[in-house]
């Protein structure tokens, strides 16, 4: 499913020129998300890696996000991964409503920096979440928030809804994630 994220037209200029993303479902119910931002990493505020921990409000600084939903219905999950290895996971009943912490194990997050790029690989177990049926395609929205050295934030997604940046909008769920192939 390898794709590129698009910078929101209302976002300021960014030291990142391109963000490549990929998502793969594994047979054991885990999903691996790969994000690679190309540009001038030295001009991006990238949190220093530390111990993995669950942290709210990661979207206020540089982080990568995934929104995952079943093929039908209003329920969806929001996953946030920071280069610091901080993470968050939420379940929403419907558009920006009924948000609770999703009951998942901590994801495995591996930050990467290779000039002129930075990013991460995050693997998370989504199989136990009841709405995400293993044999169905899932709707996904992949996105990123990039904070530059001045504190300005640019918003990136597979697709953007009209108006201000809003990764929760149905238009941003622009891809399908097929079940893992089995032999």
N, C-alpha and C positions, 0 to 999 in steps of 0.2 A: 504494500500500500504506500510506498514511498512517494512523498509529495513535498511541496514547498508552501510555507505560510506566506500570507500577504499582509503587508503593513496597512493598518487602518488609514484611510485617507485623511482623517483629522488628527492623526498622530504627528508629533514633531519629527524632524529629521532624526535619524538614529545612526549610531556608530556601527550598527549591524546592517548589512546590505541584503542578506538572504538567510532564511532559516529553513533547513531541510528536516523533515519529520518522517517517522515510520512507526507503525504499530503492528505487532504480530501476536496472535493468540496462540498459546501453547496448549498441548494436549492435557496438561494437568490443571487447567483452569486459570493459569497465570497469563498475564499480558505483558509484553515488553514494549515500552515506548522509547524511541530514540529521537533526540533533538540535537541538532548541530547548527549553531549560529555562526555565520561567517561575516567577518568585517574587521573591526578594530577592537578586540577584547580589552585592550588597555584603557579604552574610553568607556567601558561598561562597568557599572557597579556590580561586581560579582561577589556574593557572600563567600567568605572563607569556609572550606569544608570543615565539618565537625562531626560529632556523633549524631546518628539519625535520631530525630525526635519529631513528635507531632506538634505543629505550631499553626495557629490561626493567622489570618491576614497575610499570607505569603505573597498574594497578588499585589501588595503595595510596593514591592521591589522586584528585582529580576527573578523570575520563576517560569517554569514550564507547566502547562496545564493540559488535562484531558477531561473531556466530558463524555460519558458513556451512558447510553440508554437502550432499553429493549426496542424491538422493531415497532411496537405499538404502545400506546399509553403515554402518560405524562411524567412518570417517575424517571429520574436520571441521577447519575452520580457525577460529582466534581472531584477531580484529583489534582493536587498541586504538588509539584516537586521543585525544590530549590537546589542550586548548585552547592549549598551548604550541607545538603543531605537532610534538611528539614522537609517535612511533608505534611499534607493534610488530605482528608478524604471526607466527603459529605454526601448524604443522600437527600434529594429534594423530591417532594411529593408532586410538584408541578413547577412551572416557570417561576423561579426565585421564591418559592413558597414551601413551607414545611421543612426547612433545612435542619438536619440532625447529623451528628457524626456517624459516618459509615463504619460498621463493625468489621474492619479488615486488619490483618497483620501488617506491621511496618513493611513498606516496600524496600527492595534492595536498590539503592541509588549509587551509581558510579559516575561522579563528575569527570569530565574530560576537557583538557585544554591543549590544543595544538595550533599554534599560530598559523594562520590568522583566524582561528575558530575556537569556540568553546561550546560545551553542551553537556549532555548526560544521557545515560541509559538507566531507565527505571523499570524494574520488574515488580509487578504487584499481583497478588492473588485475588481475582475477582470472581472466581468460580463459586464461592460460598454465598454470594449475594443472590437472594431469591428471585429478583426480577430478571437477572441476566441468565437466561436459559442457555445451557452450553451448546445446543445444536442449532440455535437461531443466529442469524446475522444481528449484530448490534450497530446502532447508529453512534457515530463518534464525531466529536469536535476536538481538534487539536489546536492549541494556542500557546502564546508566549507573551510575557510582559518583560520588556527590556528597559532597565533604568540606566540612563547615561551618567557620566561623571558630574553633570550639573544637577542631577535629580529629576530631569525630564523623563517621562515614560512614554514609550511607544508600545502599541498593541498590535499583535500579529495573530492571524487565524487562517484556517483553510478557506473560510468564506466569512464575510461580514454582513450583518443586517444593516438596513438603512439607519442613519442617525449615528449617535455616539457609539463607541465601542461597547459591545454587550455579548460576551461569550456564551451567555445562557440562552440567547435567542435561538429558536429552532433553525433559523437559516445557517447558523454556525455548525450545526450537526451535519456537515457536508460530506461525510464518507461513511461507508459501511465496513465493519470489521467482521469478516467471515470466520466461522469456526475453524479450529485447527484441523489440518488435513490428517487423516489417519489412513494407514495402509491395511 
